[in-house]
């Protein structure tokens, strides 16, 4: 158990770096339950990533002599992936709403619709500008404010 807490307890980062592989191996070999071993290794890796936040996964893996599991298998990796998915969904919804606004305004103004793939390839900022310009044209044409 002491090995798991070394990323938090060891004040000397250089000493921690030199001994990290040993601590990792101790956790791996001295934990009988596979479930508990997985959890303890994940905690150790998360703390190592936090303690050495200037290093990437590959550098931490080198420190642990190639014993580091795939980042996608750690809780930190899963959390980062979930955040990325959530952000992607939010951007997709925002982009879809803007494309819908553009297509509706084009229809109201009697313009031919933009090619869908052209709109999808544009950034949210560009789509917002196009939507705003078209909405202004619709308001102007129909005397709306």
N, C-alpha and C positions, 0 to 999 in steps of 0.2 A: 504494500500500500504506500509505503514511503516513496517509492520510485514514481508513482503517479503524481505526487505533489511537488516533485522537484522543479518543474517549470515555475511554480509559485514561490517555493522556498529558497531556491538557490539564488543568492544575490549576484554572484559573479557569472555573467553571461558566457564568458569564455569557458569557464569550468563546466557550465551546463551544456554548452555545445560539445565539449570533448566527451562528456559522459552520457549524452542523450541516447546514443545507441545502446549503451549498457542498461540504462533505465528501461528503455523500450523492451529489450530482451528479457529483463527481469520480470516485467509485467506479463509478457507473453508466456514465459516458461513457468512462472510461479502462480498462475491463476488456473484453477482446475475447471471451473465452469466456463464453457464457451461463451455463453451469454454475458457473464460477468467480465470475461476477458475482452470481448468486443467493446463493451461499455467503457472499461477502464482505459483501453488503448485509444478509444475515440476521445475521451476526456484529456488524456495525455497529449494527444496530437493537437487538439483544439487549444490547449494551453501553450503548447510549443509555438503554434501559429500566432497566437496573441503576443507571446513574449518576444518572438523574432518576427514582428510584423513587417519588417523591412525586407524579409526574405520571401521568396516564392515557394510553392509546394516542392518543386524540384530540388531547391537548395536544402529544404528541411529533409527531404527524402535522402539526399546525399549525406546529410548529417546523421541520419538514422541508418546509413549503409544499405539503402535500397529496400528497407523493410516497411516503408510507409504504404498504407493501403491507398487505393485510388480515392481522390478527394470526393468523388461522387458517393463513396461508401461511408464517409464520415458525416456526423450530424451537421458540422459546419458547412460542408459541401452541399448537403441536402437543403439546408436553410438558404444558402446562397442561390441554389437552383430555384427554390420556391419563390424567392424574391424576384428573380429574373423572369420567371413565368408570369407572376402577378403584374409586374411592370409591362411586360409584353402584351398581356391581355388588355390592360388599361390603355396602352397606346393603340392597340388594334381597334378597340371600341371608339376611341376618340377619332382615329383616322376614318373609320367607317361612317361615323356621324357626319364628318366634314364632307366626305365623298357623296353621301346622301343629300346633303344640303346643296352641293354644287350641281348634282344631277337634277334636283328638283327646280332650282333656279334656272338652269339651262332650259328645262322643259317649259316653265312659265314664260320665259323670254322668247320661246320659239327657236332656240339655238339647237344645233345638233349636239347630242351628248358627247362628252369627251370619251375617248377610249379608256375603258376601265383599267387596263394595265398601265396606261400613262399616269392616271391619277394615283394608283397604288404605289408607283415608284417615287412619288414626290414626298417630301418631308411634311410633317404636320404643320410646320410654320408656313410653308408655301401653300398648302391646301387651305389653311385658315385665311391667308391673304386672298386667294382666289374666291373662296366662299364669301368673304366680306365684300369684295368688289361686285360679285354677282348679286348679293343681297341689296347692296346700294342701288344697283341698276333696277332691280325689281321694285324697290320702294319708289324710286324716281318715276318709273313708267306708270305706276298706279297711284301716284300722289300720296304715298304713305310716308310717315316720319320714322 
